[in-house]
Amino acid sequence: MPSIDPELLALLACPDSRQPLAEAGADVLEKVNAAIRSGAFKNVGGADVEQTLEAGLVREDGSIVYPVRDSIPVLLVEEGLAVPQA
């Protein structure tokens, strides 16, 4: 994924907690993608998630990642994905 413009990223915040967001690293993406591939993974809104992430924005506390689709951050509370803690 092309990097998000740092000036834009500085303006973005979690729509739920208002915490700053950062580009998700490969380790975060792998945790989330492994959970998606294992099946029965749901987003915060309760919908099944089947498409793995190529990119995402992670909340400052590291607990939620928001998908970036077609280079566009999807910053809707219900689209957030809980980052597995393992």
PDB file of N, CA, C and O in Angstrom:
ATOM      1  N   MET A   1       0.839  -1.166   0.000  1.00  0.00           N
ATOM      2  CA  MET A   1       0.000   0.000   0.000  1.00  0.00           C
ATOM      3  C   MET A   1       0.889   1.236   0.000  1.00  0.00           C
ATOM      4  O   MET A   1       1.878   1.296   0.730  1.00  0.00           O
ATOM      5  N   PRO A   2       0.537   2.217  -0.816  1.00  0.00           N
ATOM      6  CA  PRO A   2       1.262   3.459  -0.739  1.00  0.00           C
ATOM      7  C   PRO A   2       1.001   4.091   0.627  1.00  0.00           C
ATOM      8  O   PRO A   2      -0.104   4.004   1.164  1.00  0.00           O
ATOM      9  N   SER A   3       2.011   4.712   1.167  1.00  0.00           N
ATOM     10  CA  SER A   3       1.906   5.318   2.488  1.00  0.00           C
ATOM     11  C   SER A   3       0.882   6.446   2.461  1.00  0.00           C
ATOM     12  O   SER A   3       0.771   7.181   1.479  1.00  0.00           O
ATOM     13  N   ILE A   4       0.132   6.571   3.562  1.00  0.00           N
ATOM     14  CA  ILE A   4      -0.820   7.668   3.683  1.00  0.00           C
ATOM     15  C   ILE A   4      -0.033   8.940   3.978  1.00  0.00           C
ATOM     16  O   ILE A   4       0.913   8.933   4.766  1.00  0.00           O
ATOM     17  N   ASP A   5      -0.433  10.009   3.344  1.00  0.00           N
ATOM     18  CA  ASP A   5       0.227  11.295   3.532  1.00  0.00           C
ATOM     19  C   ASP A   5       0.302  11.613   5.029  1.00  0.00           C
ATOM     20  O   ASP A   5      -0.723  11.589   5.710  1.00  0.00           O
ATOM     21  N   PRO A   6       1.487  11.909   5.549  1.00  0.00           N
ATOM     22  CA  PRO A   6       1.640  12.169   6.981  1.00  0.00           C
ATOM     23  C   PRO A   6       0.757  13.313   7.499  1.00  0.00           C
ATOM     24  O   PRO A   6       0.288  13.272   8.636  1.00  0.00           O
ATOM     25  N   GLU A   7       0.533  14.329   6.663  1.00  0.00           N
ATOM     26  CA  GLU A   7      -0.325  15.437   7.087  1.00  0.00           C
ATOM     27  C   GLU A   7      -1.771  14.975   7.252  1.00  0.00           C
ATOM     28  O   GLU A   7      -2.456  15.392   8.186  1.00  0.00           O
ATOM     29  N   LEU A   8      -2.234  14.115   6.344  1.00  0.00           N
ATOM     30  CA  LEU A   8      -3.584  13.560   6.460  1.00  0.00           C
ATOM     31  C   LEU A   8      -3.668  12.647   7.674  1.00  0.00           C
ATOM     32  O   LEU A   8      -4.615  12.731   8.456  1.00  0.00           O
ATOM     33  N   LEU A   9      -2.688  11.787   7.828  1.00  0.00           N
ATOM     34  CA  LEU A   9      -2.682  10.848   8.947  1.00  0.00           C
ATOM     35  C   LEU A   9      -2.730  11.588  10.285  1.00  0.00           C
ATOM     36  O   LEU A   9      -3.375  11.123  11.224  1.00  0.00           O
ATOM     37  N   ALA A  10      -2.058  12.726  10.377  1.00  0.00           N
ATOM     38  CA  ALA A  10      -2.056  13.514  11.615  1.00  0.00           C
ATOM     39  C   ALA A  10      -3.448  14.044  11.958  1.00  0.00           C
ATOM     40  O   ALA A  10      -3.727  14.338  13.120  1.00  0.00           O
ATOM     41  N   LEU A  11      -4.320  14.167  10.962  1.00  0.00           N
ATOM     42  CA  LEU A  11      -5.679  14.675  11.187  1.00  0.00           C
ATOM     43  C   LEU A  11      -6.675  13.572  11.534  1.00  0.00           C
ATOM     44  O   LEU A  11      -7.740  13.846  12.089  1.00  0.00           O
ATOM     45  N   LEU A  12      -6.331  12.329  11.207  1.00  0.00           N
ATOM     46  CA  LEU A  12      -7.268  11.222  11.402  1.00  0.00           C
ATOM     47  C   LEU A  12      -7.254  10.738  12.844  1.00  0.00           C
ATOM     48  O   LEU A  12      -6.227  10.773  13.522  1.00  0.00           O
ATOM     49  N   ALA A  13      -8.423  10.284  13.296  1.00  0.00           N
ATOM     50  CA  ALA A  13      -8.550   9.755  14.653  1.00  0.00           C
ATOM     51  C   ALA A  13      -9.573   8.633  14.651  1.00  0.00           C
ATOM     52  O   ALA A  13     -10.416   8.546  13.757  1.00  0.00           O
ATOM     53  N   CYS A  14      -9.492   7.778  15.656  1.00  0.00           N
ATOM     54  CA  CYS A  14     -10.473   6.713  15.822  1.00  0.00           C
ATOM     55  C   CYS A  14     -11.856   7.356  15.980  1.00  0.00           C
ATOM     56  O   CYS A  14     -12.021   8.263  16.796  1.00  0.00           O
ATOM     57  N   PRO A  15     -12.838   6.901  15.219  1.00  0.00           N
ATOM     58  CA  PRO A  15     -14.167   7.502  15.317  1.00  0.00           C
ATOM     59  C   PRO A  15     -14.876   7.181  16.636  1.00  0.00           C
ATOM     60  O   PRO A  15     -15.873   7.821  16.970  1.00  0.00           O
ATOM     61  N   ASP A  16     -14.381   6.212  17.376  1.00  0.00           N
ATOM     62  CA  ASP A  16     -14.997   5.831  18.642  1.00  0.00           C
ATOM     63  C   ASP A  16     -14.310   6.511  19.823  1.00  0.00           C
ATOM     64  O   ASP A  16     -14.962   7.200  20.609  1.00  0.00           O
ATOM     65  N   SER A  17     -13.005   6.323  19.952  1.00  0.00           N
ATOM     66  CA  SER A  17     -12.281   6.810  21.124  1.00  0.00           C
ATOM     67  C   SER A  17     -11.575   8.152  20.893  1.00  0.00           C
ATOM     68  O   SER A  17     -11.139   8.795  21.847  1.00  0.00           O
ATOM     69  N   ARG A  18     -11.465   8.567  19.643  1.00  0.00           N
ATOM     70  CA  ARG A  18     -10.741   9.773  19.234  1.00  0.00           C
ATOM     71  C   ARG A  18      -9.230   9.658  19.408  1.00  0.00           C
ATOM     72  O   ARG A  18      -8.517  10.657  19.318  1.00  0.00           O
ATOM     73  N   GLN A  19      -8.738   8.441  19.658  1.00  0.00           N
ATOM     74  CA  GLN A  19      -7.291   8.225  19.759  1.00  0.00           C
ATOM     75  C   GLN A  19      -6.646   8.430  18.389  1.00  0.00           C
ATOM     76  O   GLN A  19      -7.278   8.184  17.362  1.00  0.00           O
ATOM     77  N   PRO A  20      -5.402   8.875  18.373  1.00  0.00           N
ATOM     78  CA  PRO A  20      -4.676   8.992  17.101  1.00  0.00           C
ATOM     79  C   PRO A  20      -4.546   7.620  16.433  1.00  0.00           C
ATOM     80  O   PRO A  20      -4.587   6.579  17.088  1.00  0.00           O
ATOM     81  N   LEU A  21      -4.390   7.659  15.116  1.00  0.00           N
ATOM     82  CA  LEU A  21      -4.209   6.446  14.326  1.00  0.00           C
ATOM     83  C   LEU A  21      -2.824   6.456  13.688  1.00  0.00           C
ATOM     84  O   LEU A  21      -2.249   7.515  13.434  1.00  0.00           O
ATOM     85  N   ALA A  22      -2.303   5.264  13.437  1.00  0.00           N
ATOM     86  CA  ALA A  22      -1.031   5.101  12.737  1.00  0.00           C
ATOM     87  C   ALA A  22      -1.196   3.977  11.724  1.00  0.00           C
ATOM     88  O   ALA A  22      -2.091   3.142  11.850  1.00  0.00           O
ATOM     89  N   GLU A  23      -0.331   3.964  10.726  1.00  0.00           N
ATOM     90  CA  GLU A  23      -0.387   2.869   9.762  1.00  0.00           C
ATOM     91  C   GLU A  23      -0.060   1.560  10.482  1.00  0.00           C
ATOM     92  O   GLU A  23       0.904   1.482  11.244  1.00  0.00           O
ATOM     93  N   ALA A  24      -0.864   0.552  10.234  1.00  0.00           N
ATOM     94  CA  ALA A  24      -0.654  -0.756  10.866  1.00  0.00           C
ATOM     95  C   ALA A  24       0.583  -1.413  10.267  1.00  0.00           C
ATOM     96  O   ALA A  24       0.765  -1.443   9.050  1.00  0.00           O
ATOM     97  N   GLY A  25       1.421  -1.934  11.140  1.00  0.00           N
ATOM     98  CA  GLY A  25       2.615  -2.643  10.701  1.00  0.00           C
ATOM     99  C   GLY A  25       2.281  -4.054  10.235  1.00  0.00           C
ATOM    100  O   GLY A  25       1.159  -4.531  10.406  1.00  0.00           O
ATOM    101  N   ALA A  26       3.262  -4.706   9.650  1.00  0.00           N
ATOM    102  CA  ALA A  26       3.080  -6.064   9.133  1.00  0.00           C
ATOM    103  C   ALA A  26       2.657  -7.024  10.241  1.00  0.00           C
ATOM    104  O   ALA A  26       1.878  -7.944   9.988  1.00  0.00           O
ATOM    105  N   ASP A  27       3.155  -6.828  11.469  1.00  0.00           N
ATOM    106  CA  ASP A  27       2.804  -7.719  12.573  1.00  0.00           C
ATOM    107  C   ASP A  27       1.318  -7.629  12.918  1.00  0.00           C
ATOM    108  O   ASP A  27       0.676  -8.653  13.151  1.00  0.00           O
ATOM    109  N   VAL A  28       0.771  -6.422  12.952  1.00  0.00           N
ATOM    110  CA  VAL A  28      -0.655  -6.231  13.243  1.00  0.00           C
ATOM    111  C   VAL A  28      -1.496  -6.809  12.116  1.00  0.00           C
ATOM    112  O   VAL A  28      -2.476  -7.513  12.363  1.00  0.00           O
ATOM    113  N   LEU A  29      -1.116  -6.512  10.882  1.00  0.00           N
ATOM    114  CA  LEU A  29      -1.876  -7.029   9.740  1.00  0.00           C
ATOM    115  C   LEU A  29      -1.878  -8.552   9.724  1.00  0.00           C
ATOM    116  O   LEU A  29      -2.898  -9.167   9.416  1.00  0.00           O
ATOM    117  N   GLU A  30      -0.733  -9.169  10.056  1.00  0.00           N
ATOM    118  CA  GLU A  30      -0.665 -10.630  10.056  1.00  0.00           C
ATOM    119  C   GLU A  30      -1.567 -11.222  11.136  1.00  0.00           C
ATOM    120  O   GLU A  30      -2.233 -12.227  10.890  1.00  0.00           O
ATOM    121  N   LYS A  31      -1.604 -10.622  12.323  1.00  0.00           N
ATOM    122  CA  LYS A  31      -2.491 -11.114  13.390  1.00  0.00           C
ATOM    123  C   LYS A  31      -3.950 -11.073  12.948  1.00  0.00           C
ATOM    124  O   LYS A  31      -4.688 -12.044  13.110  1.00  0.00           O
ATOM    125  N   VAL A  32      -4.354  -9.934  12.387  1.00  0.00           N
ATOM    126  CA  VAL A  32      -5.740  -9.779  11.953  1.00  0.00           C
ATOM    127  C   VAL A  32      -6.040 -10.721  10.790  1.00  0.00           C
ATOM    128  O   VAL A  32      -7.084 -11.373  10.778  1.00  0.00           O
ATOM    129  N   ASN A  33      -5.138 -10.800   9.815  1.00  0.00           N
ATOM    130  CA  ASN A  33      -5.371 -11.666   8.654  1.00  0.00           C
ATOM    131  C   ASN A  33      -5.411 -13.137   9.039  1.00  0.00           C
ATOM    132  O   ASN A  33      -6.183 -13.903   8.462  1.00  0.00           O
ATOM    133  N   ALA A  34      -4.594 -13.544  10.001  1.00  0.00           N
ATOM    134  CA  ALA A  34      -4.632 -14.933  10.464  1.00  0.00           C
ATOM    135  C   ALA A  34      -5.991 -15.242  11.090  1.00  0.00           C
ATOM    136  O   ALA A  34      -6.547 -16.320  10.877  1.00  0.00           O
ATOM    137  N   ALA A  35      -6.520 -14.297  11.858  1.00  0.00           N
ATOM    138  CA  ALA A  35      -7.838 -14.487  12.468  1.00  0.00           C
ATOM    139  C   ALA A  35      -8.929 -14.544  11.399  1.00  0.00           C
ATOM    140  O   ALA A  35      -9.862 -15.341  11.503  1.00  0.00           O
ATOM    141  N   ILE A  36      -8.812 -13.703  10.377  1.00  0.00           N
ATOM    142  CA  ILE A  36      -9.801 -13.719   9.282  1.00  0.00           C
ATOM    143  C   ILE A  36      -9.744 -15.058   8.556  1.00  0.00           C
ATOM    144  O   ILE A  36     -10.783 -15.657   8.280  1.00  0.00           O
ATOM    145  N   ARG A  37      -8.531 -15.535   8.243  1.00  0.00           N
ATOM    146  CA  ARG A  37      -8.385 -16.807   7.523  1.00  0.00           C
ATOM    147  C   ARG A  37      -8.887 -17.999   8.339  1.00  0.00           C
ATOM    148  O   ARG A  37      -9.313 -19.005   7.773  1.00  0.00           O
ATOM    149  N   SER A  38      -8.836 -17.886   9.663  1.00  0.00           N
ATOM    150  CA  SER A  38      -9.291 -18.999  10.501  1.00  0.00           C
ATOM    151  C   SER A  38     -10.811 -19.142  10.502  1.00  0.00           C
ATOM    152  O   SER A  38     -11.346 -20.168  10.922  1.00  0.00           O
ATOM    153  N   GLY A  39     -11.498 -18.108  10.030  1.00  0.00           N
ATOM    154  CA  GLY A  39     -12.961 -18.146   9.953  1.00  0.00           C
ATOM    155  C   GLY A  39     -13.609 -17.619  11.219  1.00  0.00           C
ATOM    156  O   GLY A  39     -12.970 -17.523  12.267  1.00  0.00           O
ATOM    157  N   ALA A  40     -14.882 -17.280  11.110  1.00  0.00           N
ATOM    158  CA  ALA A  40     -15.695 -16.808  12.233  1.00  0.00           C
ATOM    159  C   ALA A  40     -15.148 -15.531  12.872  1.00  0.00           C
ATOM    160  O   ALA A  40     -15.350 -15.311  14.067  1.00  0.00           O
ATOM    161  N   PHE A  41     -14.465 -14.692  12.105  1.00  0.00           N
ATOM    162  CA  PHE A  41     -13.966 -13.417  12.615  1.00  0.00           C
ATOM    163  C   PHE A  41     -14.990 -12.349  12.276  1.00  0.00           C
ATOM    164  O   PHE A  41     -15.450 -12.267  11.137  1.00  0.00           O
ATOM    165  N   LYS A  42     -15.349 -11.534  13.250  1.00  0.00           N
ATOM    166  CA  LYS A  42     -16.354 -10.493  13.058  1.00  0.00           C
ATOM    167  C   LYS A  42     -15.766  -9.123  13.331  1.00  0.00           C
ATOM    168  O   LYS A  42     -14.836  -8.977  14.124  1.00  0.00           O
ATOM    169  N   ASN A  43     -16.324  -8.113  12.659  1.00  0.00           N
ATOM    170  CA  ASN A  43     -15.902  -6.747  12.944  1.00  0.00           C
ATOM    171  C   ASN A  43     -16.660  -6.233  14.169  1.00  0.00           C
ATOM    172  O   ASN A  43     -17.506  -6.938  14.719  1.00  0.00           O
ATOM    173  N   VAL A  44     -16.361  -5.022  14.589  1.00  0.00           N
ATOM    174  CA  VAL A  44     -16.988  -4.448  15.778  1.00  0.00           C
ATOM    175  C   VAL A  44     -18.507  -4.404  15.630  1.00  0.00           C
ATOM    176  O   VAL A  44     -19.230  -4.542  16.617  1.00  0.00           O
ATOM    177  N   GLY A  45     -18.990  -4.215  14.412  1.00  0.00           N
ATOM    178  CA  GLY A  45     -20.424  -4.179  14.154  1.00  0.00           C
ATOM    179  C   GLY A  45     -21.094  -5.538  14.148  1.00  0.00           C
ATOM    180  O   GLY A  45     -22.318  -5.618  14.044  1.00  0.00           O
ATOM    181  N   GLY A  46     -20.310  -6.627  14.258  1.00  0.00           N
ATOM    182  CA  GLY A  46     -20.866  -7.973  14.311  1.00  0.00           C
ATOM    183  C   GLY A  46     -20.976  -8.682  12.976  1.00  0.00           C
ATOM    184  O   GLY A  46     -21.473  -9.807  12.921  1.00  0.00           O
ATOM    185  N   ALA A  47     -20.525  -8.054  11.895  1.00  0.00           N
ATOM    186  CA  ALA A  47     -20.586  -8.681  10.571  1.00  0.00           C
ATOM    187  C   ALA A  47     -19.373  -9.585  10.362  1.00  0.00           C
ATOM    188  O   ALA A  47     -18.268  -9.274  10.806  1.00  0.00           O
ATOM    189  N   ASP A  48     -19.597 -10.712   9.675  1.00  0.00           N
ATOM    190  CA  ASP A  48     -18.498 -11.610   9.329  1.00  0.00           C
ATOM    191  C   ASP A  48     -17.493 -10.880   8.441  1.00  0.00           C
ATOM    192  O   ASP A  48     -17.879 -10.097   7.574  1.00  0.00           O
ATOM    193  N   VAL A  49     -16.209 -11.138   8.659  1.00  0.00           N
ATOM    194  CA  VAL A  49     -15.139 -10.555   7.841  1.00  0.00           C
ATOM    195  C   VAL A  49     -14.462 -11.699   7.114  1.00  0.00           C
ATOM    196  O   VAL A  49     -13.959 -12.631   7.741  1.00  0.00           O
ATOM    197  N   GLU A  50     -14.448 -11.627   5.794  1.00  0.00           N
ATOM    198  CA  GLU A  50     -13.839 -12.675   4.987  1.00  0.00           C
ATOM    199  C   GLU A  50     -12.663 -12.181   4.167  1.00  0.00           C
ATOM    200  O   GLU A  50     -11.811 -12.974   3.766  1.00  0.00           O
ATOM    201  N   GLN A  51     -12.604 -10.868   3.911  1.00  0.00           N
ATOM    202  CA  GLN A  51     -11.536 -10.303   3.084  1.00  0.00           C
ATOM    203  C   GLN A  51     -10.374  -9.873   3.964  1.00  0.00           C
ATOM    204  O   GLN A  51     -10.538  -9.077   4.889  1.00  0.00           O
ATOM    205  N   THR A  52      -9.182 -10.416   3.659  1.00  0.00           N
ATOM    206  CA  THR A  52      -7.995 -10.033   4.427  1.00  0.00           C
ATOM    207  C   THR A  52      -7.609  -8.587   4.103  1.00  0.00           C
ATOM    208  O   THR A  52      -8.025  -8.022   3.092  1.00  0.00           O
ATOM    209  N   LEU A  53      -6.807  -8.015   4.987  1.00  0.00           N
ATOM    210  CA  LEU A  53      -6.384  -6.624   4.843  1.00  0.00           C
ATOM    211  C   LEU A  53      -5.044  -6.526   4.137  1.00  0.00           C
ATOM    212  O   LEU A  53      -4.123  -7.292   4.421  1.00  0.00           O
ATOM    213  N   GLU A  54      -4.943  -5.587   3.225  1.00  0.00           N
ATOM    214  CA  GLU A  54      -3.659  -5.241   2.631  1.00  0.00           C
ATOM    215  C   GLU A  54      -3.032  -4.091   3.402  1.00  0.00           C
ATOM    216  O   GLU A  54      -1.811  -3.932   3.425  1.00  0.00           O
ATOM    217  N   ALA A  55      -3.888  -3.287   4.035  1.00  0.00           N
ATOM    218  CA  ALA A  55      -3.429  -2.132   4.799  1.00  0.00           C
ATOM    219  C   ALA A  55      -4.482  -1.778   5.831  1.00  0.00           C
ATOM    220  O   ALA A  55      -5.646  -2.157   5.710  1.00  0.00           O
ATOM    221  N   GLY A  56      -4.058  -1.049   6.842  1.00  0.00           N
ATOM    222  CA  GLY A  56      -4.997  -0.628   7.864  1.00  0.00           C
ATOM    223  C   GLY A  56      -4.407   0.482   8.712  1.00  0.00           C
ATOM    224  O   GLY A  56      -3.211   0.769   8.655  1.00  0.00           O
ATOM    225  N   LEU A  57      -5.271   1.094   9.494  1.00  0.00           N
ATOM    226  CA  LEU A  57      -4.862   2.120  10.454  1.00  0.00           C
ATOM    227  C   LEU A  57      -5.192   1.603  11.840  1.00  0.00           C
ATOM    228  O   LEU A  57      -6.328   1.224  12.122  1.00  0.00           O
ATOM    229  N   VAL A  58      -4.195   1.591  12.695  1.00  0.00           N
ATOM    230  CA  VAL A  58      -4.367   1.029  14.031  1.00  0.00           C
ATOM    231  C   VAL A  58      -4.482   2.161  15.047  1.00  0.00           C
ATOM    232  O   VAL A  58      -3.798   3.180  14.958  1.00  0.00           O
ATOM    233  N   ARG A  59      -5.366   1.946  16.011  1.00  0.00           N
ATOM    234  CA  ARG A  59      -5.582   2.896  17.089  1.00  0.00           C
ATOM    235  C   ARG A  59      -4.356   2.951  17.986  1.00  0.00           C
ATOM    236  O   ARG A  59      -3.612   1.974  18.074  1.00  0.00           O
ATOM    237  N   GLU A  60      -4.135   4.071  18.648  1.00  0.00           N
ATOM    238  CA  GLU A  60      -2.951   4.264  19.488  1.00  0.00           C
ATOM    239  C   GLU A  60      -2.773   3.158  20.525  1.00  0.00           C
ATOM    240  O   GLU A  60      -1.644   2.757  20.805  1.00  0.00           O
ATOM    241  N   ASP A  61      -3.877   2.654  21.104  1.00  0.00           N
ATOM    242  CA  ASP A  61      -3.762   1.595  22.116  1.00  0.00           C
ATOM    243  C   ASP A  61      -3.558   0.211  21.500  1.00  0.00           C
ATOM    244  O   ASP A  61      -3.389  -0.768  22.226  1.00  0.00           O
ATOM    245  N   GLY A  62      -3.570   0.120  20.151  1.00  0.00           N
ATOM    246  CA  GLY A  62      -3.292  -1.134  19.456  1.00  0.00           C
ATOM    247  C   GLY A  62      -4.419  -2.147  19.469  1.00  0.00           C
ATOM    248  O   GLY A  62      -4.224  -3.280  19.030  1.00  0.00           O
ATOM    249  N   SER A  63      -5.582  -1.778  19.954  1.00  0.00           N
ATOM    250  CA  SER A  63      -6.654  -2.759  20.096  1.00  0.00           C
ATOM    251  C   SER A  63      -7.584  -2.871  18.886  1.00  0.00           C
ATOM    252  O   SER A  63      -8.231  -3.902  18.698  1.00  0.00           O
ATOM    253  N   ILE A  64      -7.657  -1.832  18.074  1.00  0.00           N
ATOM    254  CA  ILE A  64      -8.559  -1.815  16.921  1.00  0.00           C
ATOM    255  C   ILE A  64      -7.788  -1.358  15.695  1.00  0.00           C
ATOM    256  O   ILE A  64      -6.984  -0.428  15.757  1.00  0.00           O
ATOM    257  N   VAL A  65      -8.049  -2.034  14.571  1.00  0.00           N
ATOM    258  CA  VAL A  65      -7.491  -1.599  13.294  1.00  0.00           C
ATOM    259  C   VAL A  65      -8.656  -1.352  12.342  1.00  0.00           C
ATOM    260  O   VAL A  65      -9.612  -2.126  12.288  1.00  0.00           O
ATOM    261  N   TYR A  66      -8.553  -0.259  11.595  1.00  0.00           N
ATOM    262  CA  TYR A  66      -9.561   0.079  10.588  1.00  0.00           C
ATOM    263  C   TYR A  66      -8.991  -0.243   9.221  1.00  0.00           C
ATOM    264  O   TYR A  66      -7.844   0.100   8.933  1.00  0.00           O
ATOM    265  N   PRO A  67      -9.783  -0.906   8.365  1.00  0.00           N
ATOM    266  CA  PRO A  67      -9.273  -1.281   7.048  1.00  0.00           C
ATOM    267  C   PRO A  67      -9.027  -0.072   6.154  1.00  0.00           C
ATOM    268  O   PRO A  67      -9.685   0.961   6.276  1.00  0.00           O
ATOM    269  N   VAL A  68      -8.067  -0.229   5.256  1.00  0.00           N
ATOM    270  CA  VAL A  68      -7.844   0.728   4.179  1.00  0.00           C
ATOM    271  C   VAL A  68      -8.144  -0.044   2.905  1.00  0.00           C
ATOM    272  O   VAL A  68      -7.466  -1.019   2.579  1.00  0.00           O
ATOM    273  N   ARG A  69      -9.169   0.403   2.188  1.00  0.00           N
ATOM    274  CA  ARG A  69      -9.590  -0.277   0.952  1.00  0.00           C
ATOM    275  C   ARG A  69      -9.413   0.666  -0.227  1.00  0.00           C
ATOM    276  O   ARG A  69      -9.888   1.800  -0.193  1.00  0.00           O
ATOM    277  N   ASP A  70      -8.744   0.213  -1.249  1.00  0.00           N
ATOM    278  CA  ASP A  70      -8.466   1.042  -2.433  1.00  0.00           C
ATOM    279  C   ASP A  70      -7.846   2.371  -2.024  1.00  0.00           C
ATOM    280  O   ASP A  70      -8.204   3.419  -2.561  1.00  0.00           O
ATOM    281  N   SER A  71      -6.925   2.328  -1.079  1.00  0.00           N
ATOM    282  CA  SER A  71      -6.192   3.488  -0.560  1.00  0.00           C
ATOM    283  C   SER A  71      -7.062   4.468   0.218  1.00  0.00           C
ATOM    284  O   SER A  71      -6.646   5.600   0.469  1.00  0.00           O
ATOM    285  N   ILE A  72      -8.281   4.040   0.606  1.00  0.00           N
ATOM    286  CA  ILE A  72      -9.189   4.895   1.355  1.00  0.00           C
ATOM    287  C   ILE A  72      -9.431   4.292   2.739  1.00  0.00           C
ATOM    288  O   ILE A  72      -9.927   3.170   2.840  1.00  0.00           O
ATOM    289  N   PRO A  73      -9.087   5.020   3.806  1.00  0.00           N
ATOM    290  CA  PRO A  73      -9.359   4.514   5.154  1.00  0.00           C
ATOM    291  C   PRO A  73     -10.866   4.440   5.412  1.00  0.00           C
ATOM    292  O   PRO A  73     -11.600   5.390   5.137  1.00  0.00           O
ATOM    293  N   VAL A  74     -11.311   3.314   5.938  1.00  0.00           N
ATOM    294  CA  VAL A  74     -12.730   3.126   6.269  1.00  0.00           C
ATOM    295  C   VAL A  74     -12.867   3.358   7.775  1.00  0.00           C
ATOM    296  O   VAL A  74     -12.702   2.436   8.574  1.00  0.00           O
ATOM    297  N   LEU A  75     -13.167   4.590   8.142  1.00  0.00           N
ATOM    298  CA  LEU A  75     -13.187   4.980   9.550  1.00  0.00           C
ATOM    299  C   LEU A  75     -14.619   5.019  10.084  1.00  0.00           C
ATOM    300  O   LEU A  75     -15.107   6.058  10.527  1.00  0.00           O
ATOM    301  N   LEU A  76     -15.264   3.879  10.031  1.00  0.00           N
ATOM    302  CA  LEU A  76     -16.593   3.698  10.615  1.00  0.00           C
ATOM    303  C   LEU A  76     -16.438   2.773  11.809  1.00  0.00           C
ATOM    304  O   LEU A  76     -15.775   1.739  11.717  1.00  0.00           O
ATOM    305  N   VAL A  77     -17.050   3.141  12.933  1.00  0.00           N
ATOM    306  CA  VAL A  77     -16.896   2.353  14.156  1.00  0.00           C
ATOM    307  C   VAL A  77     -17.177   0.882  13.898  1.00  0.00           C
ATOM    308  O   VAL A  77     -16.408   0.021  14.324  1.00  0.00           O
ATOM    309  N   GLU A  78     -18.274   0.584  13.204  1.00  0.00           N
ATOM    310  CA  GLU A  78     -18.671  -0.806  12.999  1.00  0.00           C
ATOM    311  C   GLU A  78     -17.728  -1.591  12.089  1.00  0.00           C
ATOM    312  O   GLU A  78     -17.779  -2.821  12.076  1.00  0.00           O
ATOM    313  N   GLU A  79     -16.870  -0.910  11.329  1.00  0.00           N
ATOM    314  CA  GLU A  79     -15.910  -1.584  10.453  1.00  0.00           C
ATOM    315  C   GLU A  79     -14.593  -1.912  11.161  1.00  0.00           C
ATOM    316  O   GLU A  79     -13.740  -2.599  10.598  1.00  0.00           O
ATOM    317  N   GLY A  80     -14.428  -1.431  12.375  1.00  0.00           N
ATOM    318  CA  GLY A  80     -13.211  -1.697  13.123  1.00  0.00           C
ATOM    319  C   GLY A  80     -13.024  -3.196  13.383  1.00  0.00           C
ATOM    320  O   GLY A  80     -13.993  -3.944  13.518  1.00  0.00           O
ATOM    321  N   LEU A  81     -11.765  -3.611  13.448  1.00  0.00           N
ATOM    322  CA  LEU A  81     -11.431  -5.014  13.684  1.00  0.00           C
ATOM    323  C   LEU A  81     -10.579  -5.113  14.947  1.00  0.00           C
ATOM    324  O   LEU A  81      -9.545  -4.453  15.059  1.00  0.00           O
ATOM    325  N   ALA A  82     -11.012  -5.934  15.888  1.00  0.00           N
ATOM    326  CA  ALA A  82     -10.238  -6.129  17.111  1.00  0.00           C
ATOM    327  C   ALA A  82      -8.948  -6.868  16.784  1.00  0.00           C
ATOM    328  O   ALA A  82      -8.976  -7.919  16.143  1.00  0.00           O
ATOM    329  N   VAL A  83      -7.835  -6.328  17.215  1.00  0.00           N
ATOM    330  CA  VAL A  83      -6.540  -6.965  16.972  1.00  0.00           C
ATOM    331  C   VAL A  83      -6.385  -8.112  17.976  1.00  0.00           C
ATOM    332  O   VAL A  83      -6.390  -7.878  19.185  1.00  0.00           O
ATOM    333  N   PRO A  84      -6.247  -9.363  17.481  1.00  0.00           N
ATOM    334  CA  PRO A  84      -6.061 -10.495  18.394  1.00  0.00           C
ATOM    335  C   PRO A  84      -4.829 -10.309  19.271  1.00  0.00           C
ATOM    336  O   PRO A  84      -3.779  -9.885  18.788  1.00  0.00           O
ATOM    337  N   GLN A  85      -4.952 -10.618  20.529  1.00  0.00           N
ATOM    338  CA  GLN A  85      -3.847 -10.478  21.480  1.00  0.00           C
ATOM    339  C   GLN A  85      -3.217 -11.843  21.722  1.00  0.00           C
ATOM    340  O   GLN A  85      -3.579 -12.544  22.667  1.00  0.00           O
ATOM    341  N   ALA A  86      -2.292 -12.207  20.881  1.00  0.00           N
ATOM    342  CA  ALA A  86      -1.586 -13.484  21.043  1.00  0.00           C
ATOM    343  C   ALA A  86      -0.239 -13.451  20.377  1.00  0.00           C
ATOM    344  O   ALA A  86       0.492 -14.441  20.414  1.00  0.00           O
TER     345      ALA A  86
END
